[in-house]
Amino acid sequence: MGSGFVRYVQLSVLVALCVSFSMVVHAGDARYVEPLLAVRKNTGVNRVEYGVRVDEACRPAGSAPIYPYFRWLTRGPNLRRELSLMEARAYGVKEQKVRRTERGGSVSFALRALPARWMHLEVKAAAGGCAARVLMKIGGHNARLLDVYLVLTGPLNIDHVEVTGHKLVDESRVIERISP
């Protein structure tokens, strides 16, 4: 693979830092908080989303609780599938460090294509279920992620990535524009 494709994959993975809303989903005995993150692009509405498996006390479940999946919005609001092998190489989770507390916990994690850019998930019990947020450095500031948007000029050509969040110190908006 050429270096252009590798850079595309790395920047695409950065886009997976988008925080939308988080909610608890029950499927039998399993519990999930999703979506935590979403990869959005200017070329369509489909995206890769991330969730976290939690137990009944909203603690991260297992040694690798964060997982990605493909949300196929062009085929319906609830249609999803597992990532392909190529997508998993780009959007998969490389490493997870789990910490559990009595009423929640946290997961520090890195994506495969961006192993040096760590994110920190916090999950806790809340009214009606579990609440979660993802934190990371945005433009040099500790921030809560709001949105990450990938702007493509062609199938493998990235113009830039916009990462948006709220600074933890004062809740003011912070935007980081990353160019390839």
N, C-alpha and C positions, 0 to 999 in steps of 0.2 A: 504494500500500500504506500502511496505517496505521502509526503509530508503535509500536503494540503488537506488530504482526507483525515489524517491524524489530528490536525488542528481543528478541523470541522467537528470531529467527534469530541475533542476536549471542550470546545466552546458550546457544543450542544448539551453536554453534560452540565455545564455551568448553569444552563437555563433551567435545569431541574431544581433550582432553588426557590421556585415560586411558591409562595404560601397563598392558598386561597382560604377556604374554610375547613374546619376539621369537625368530624362528627363520629359518633360511635355507631358501628354497624354490627348487628348480631347475626350470626349464621350458625345455628345449632349452639354448641357450647363455645364456639370461637367468638372472639370480640376483636374488632378492628377499629382504629381511628383513621379515617381517610376522607378526602385526600389531605396529605400534609404538604406536599410539593407538587408542582406541575410544570412540565416543560411546554411552553407556548412558543409558536412560531408565527411569523407574518404570512406564511404560505398556506395555512389551513387551520381548521378548528380541532383536529385530532391532536392528542398530546399523551405524553408519558406522565403518569402520576405515581406517587409514593404513598404508602400507608404504613402503619405500625400495628403489630399484634400486641394486645394488652390482656391482662387477666381481669378478674372481677373487681380488683382494687385499683384498676387503671395503671398497674405496673407494667413496664415492657415485658413481654412474654418470650422466653427462650433466649438463646445466645445471639441470634440474628433477627430481631423483631421487625426491622425496616425492610420493606420489599417494594419493587417497582411493578407496574402493570401498564398496559396500553389502553387508553380510553378512546374508543372508536366512535366519536360523537357524530360523524357523518352517517352512521348507520343506526343511531338511536342514543338516547340519553344514558341508558344503563348498560350499553354493550361494551364489554372489555375483553381483553385477551392477555395471555402471557407475552412477554417480549420474545422476539426472535433471537437466535444466537448472536447475530450481529448487533441488534439493539441492546442485548444484555451486556455485551462487551463495552458499549458506550455508556449505558444508563444504569448498569448494575451497581450494587453497593460493595465496595472493596473491603471495608473493615468497619466493625461496630464495637463500641465499648459501652456496655450496659451497666447502669447503676439503678438499683431499686430502693425505694423508700416505703414507708408504711402505706402512704396514700398516693403513689405515683412513681416517678423516677425520671431518668434521662438516658439518652443515647447520644454519644458523640460518634459521628460517622463521616466517612469519606467515600466519594463515588470513584469508581474504577478509573475513569479517565482524568480525574482531578484529585489524585491522592494527597496533595499538599493543601487542599482547600477544605478544611474540616468544618462541619456543621454541627450544631448542638440542638437536639430535640428535647423539649421538656414536656412531660405529660403528667396530668394530675386529675384526681376526682373533681367533678364539678356537678352542678345541678343537672340532673337528667342524664349523666353519663361521664364521659372523660373529655377533657379539654387538652389541646396540644398546640405548641408553637415551635417554630424552628428559628434559631438564632445563628448569625454569622457576622463576620466583618464585611461591611459594605463601605467602600470608599474610605477605609481606615477607621470606621466607627463600629462599635458593637451595636447591632441592630436586629430588629425583628423583621423577618422577610415579608414583603407584601407581594412583590411581583418580579418575575424575571422573564424577559422577552427577547427572543432571538430574531434578528432581522437578516433574512437571506436575500441574496441577489441572484441566486441560481441554486440548483440542486445541492451542490457542495461548496457554494460560495457564501461565506458569512460576511456581512457588512459590519455588524456590531451586535453586542449583547447589552441590554439594559437591565440592571439589577436595582430594584427599588425596595426601600424599607423605611422603618421608623427607628430613629436613634433611641436606644434604651434610656439615655440620660435625660432627654427632654421631649421625646416623641415627635421631634421635628423630622420632616421627610429628608431622606438621603438617597441619592441616585448615583450609581457607578456605571459609567459607559465603558465597555471593554471592547477594544478593536483587535482583530487578529494580527 
